[in-house]
Every structure is written in structure tokens, then in C-alpha cells.
């Protein structure tokens, strides 16, 4: 039965007799659905590398912008997605939002079949792929209701942790599927690499045929059966404290569409204000930091104007904004998860543009467009970094339970400062070298260390939030901080693209290191001082 009129996981008899089986079924359908969401949200990180390898007529800055667009939309859509379960039910929400992912997947597959596809079409598809980023908020909220409190940590950890592996899965599967006509005539005509590519198995030489459209079509294989599984295998919990008044499925789908549309509109308007005319923007050049603030505020305000339950629910949640620690933890969580998701989006293309070309001085001017045949394959190495960050995330929570959330976060922050500065040093050296591959190993190792620190710190911040906030605010704070931190998927690719265009990629990492240093001071002041308000060693 799709709707559960009775649900009491805290009752041991109910849990053992029927609750556990239902909860686990919903969890194991939710995990691959969330994994696909992460994969489609961030697959531009791999697609843009192959577009560069195939000679698509776009600049490096325009390619980085595609990742930033998906990042901005995905983070913004987490705000309305936080309310879907209460208003629409878990089964209805997961079915509809998972099915919507077919739109950017199929659309991207067809757009990639023609290298002359205009930039605005790729920008629109990147905007739509943000649906995958927004799904995190509704997925986590849904699973939290199915399990008793003493098992929510494991259930949410599995849902989030294995869902995060969508980044790694995508970075492994997409390059492999691009090597053959996996979908017959739907794969389109092959394109010939003008630059070396690769998979986790090894490099692929220039001159090899590639089926880049498979990067989109691949996910149809997973999304169609997952959509069926969410509809026939998941449940709406119709109890008073979960989803009491959700109406019929069609009305739920309509409400989700309206709320998602608000996020799309605010994100699209912010992008238009920021982007130059050459990239289909206004040309006003509004600073990206101001755009972020405007998009968040506009989304929150417009949602609150919606009538009925939505506005009243938001009014209750807005009480967290009166607590200064909401803003403190938003910064700290942005340092950890924001860095993880932002670097995961931009790491492959960064490897390509820095190490895949020789940087040669011509008539007193440094040039960066000579293909480096000895450069490392971005598609061969990039998947390792987010894999480590996701794999080590539960370890961060375990260590924090033993030694304290703030202490573990502090150590991770210091490591991130040092790693970012080290990466900046080798970036600068590589971007001024005829043979940048000489600097790749230390660059790569330091980036792996940076990702590991984000993963551990990601887990430790959860413990700090649980220690600092009253029980009724922990959920809303986690939802808000995860939405704000997800903007790292917009901000980091945008900054890296700008600095690479300015031929100073190291400046981006130095800036991030400064931010991490500020977080070291903030974390110490609020949570590690013995006379602080919340001493949380």
C-alpha cells in the first residue's frame, strides 16, 4: 500500500513486525535515486573536459560557467525541496523528482551529438541538471521519518554517503561509456578526439573516436527503472507529524513544479545579471557574491508568499535565523561540504586546462593553447578525489564522537589551509611551464589530502550542530546549512574559471585558503575556547 496511515518506528513491536522491512525498502530505493541526482547535477565536470578534447567551440571560461550554472541551480532548489515531504509525501516526491532527471539526461545526450549546438542550449540543460542537486534535501528529509531515532544516524549516513558516490560513479562510468556506441543509433555519429582523453583504465590517444552523447543517455538506463521502483516500492507516510494533507499525486506534482519553478526563476535571473552578453547574460557584471545573496533571499521570500501550509511552515523554520550559530555553522559547513562539492565539479577541467597544455612564452606573452601530449588524463585521475572525500565522510563522524566535533573540524581546517596553499604553489608553477606534467604528482597528492580533509570535516560538523542547537532546530539547521554549502558547486568553478582566464589559477586557491583560515578562527572562538558559549571539544 502506497500510503501508510499508521507509522510509529519508536514502538519496538511495530518496528520489528512491519516497520523495519518497509523502512529498509524505502532506504534502498532512495539511495540509487539520490546517487543519480548527484551524478546528473555534476556530470558537466566530465562532459566539459571531453568537449574540450573534441574541439567544441567554447572557451575555458564558458565551460567552467556550465558547471557554475548547474551548481547555482542545484543549491537553490534545495531550499524549496526541504518542504516537499511535508506537503507532498515521500513516494510522490521521490517519484516525480527522480523522473524529472530524465529531462536533462536525455536533452544533454541529444545536444552533445552536434558540436555546433549553441551555448545557450547547454546553459539551459546545465540549469535543468540542478534538479539533481535539489533532490538531496527532500531525500534526506524523507528517510529521517522512516527510522527510529537510534537508527537515524546510520540510515541518513548511508543515504547521504552512498548518494555522494554519485559523483565518483559518474566520473568513472561516463568516460567508459563514451568509448563505444552503447546505445546504437541513439549514440549518434562518433566524433574524433583532437586531444588525449582517458578512462580510469588509462589514456586514450588523439584521433580516437568518441561518443560523447552517451554521457547523457547513460542515466536513462538507471532512471527509468528507478522511477518505476519509487512509484511501486516507496510510501507516503500520512501521519499527522509527517504528511497528513498531501492530496492526490497530480496535485502534489503540480505543487512541486510550482516550488521548483521559483528556484529556477531566481537562479536564472541571478545568472543573467552576472554573465556577460557573450555568454547570454545581461552584461551588467553583477558580482557573484551579490548574486548569491540575491538568489537566496528572493527564493526564501517568494516561497513564503505562497499561500497555506508552505508559508506557515517557513515561518516556523525561520526561527533558526535568530540564532547566531546558524550563520556560524553555515560558514563552517560551507568550508567542508561546499569545498567538496565545488572541487568535485571543477577538478577534472582544472587538471585538463592546467596540465593538458604546454604554457609557452611567445614574443613576451605566455600562451596556453599548445596541446601537451605528455599531460595526464583528467578522466583517468579525477574520480579518485571525490571518492576519497565521500568514503572518509563517515569516519569523520566516528572520530568526532571520540574526540569532539569542534576539535576534529579545527584540525581539518588547518589541513585545508596548508593543502590549498600547496596546491596554489604547484598550480602557479605548472601554469608557467612548458612541461607542466612535472608538477602533477605533488599537485594531485595535495588535492587528495584536501578532499580527505573536507570529508572528515563534513562528518565532524554534524556532531557540532547536534551539540549546539536544541533538538527541534537541528533538522532545519541541517537543511539550511546544506543548501548554503551546496553553493560551493557554483562559486568554486566560477572563481577557478575566472582566474584561469586571468592566467592566475593559484589566486583562486589562495583565496580559498584565506577563507579556511577565517573558519579556523571562527571555529576556535565559538566552540573550542573553554570560556566560549558552546565549548565543544
Secondary structure as UniProt FT lines:
FT   STRAND          3..4
FT   TURN            9..10
FT   HELIX           12..14
FT   HELIX           15..19
FT   HELIX           20..42
FT   HELIX           44..54
FT   HELIX           60..81
FT   TURN            82..83
FT   HELIX           84..88
FT   HELIX           90..111
FT   TURN            112..113
FT   TURN            115..116
FT   HELIX           119..129
FT   HELIX           131..146
FT   HELIX           149..177
FT   TURN            178..183
FT   HELIX           184..187
FT   STRAND          191..192
FT   STRAND          197..199
FT   TURN            200..201
FT   STRAND          202..204
FT   TURN            206..207
FT   STRAND          209..210
FT   TURN            212..213
FT   HELIX           214..217
FT   TURN            218..219
FT   HELIX           220..233
FT   STRAND          236..237
FT   TURN            240..242
FT   HELIX           249..274
FT   HELIX           277..279
FT   HELIX           288..304
FT   TURN            307..308
FT   HELIX           309..317
FT   HELIX           318..322
FT   HELIX           324..333
FT   HELIX           334..338
FT   HELIX           339..355
FT   STRAND          357..362
FT   TURN            363..364
FT   STRAND          365..371
FT   TURN            373..374
FT   HELIX           378..381
FT   HELIX           383..391
FT   HELIX           393..403
FT   HELIX           405..430
FT   TURN            431..432
FT   TURN            434..435
FT   HELIX           436..439
FT   HELIX           440..468
FT   HELIX           471..485
FT   TURN            486..487
FT   HELIX           488..501
FT   TURN            502..503
FT   HELIX           505..523
FT   HELIX           524..528
FT   TURN            530..531
FT   TURN            533..534
//
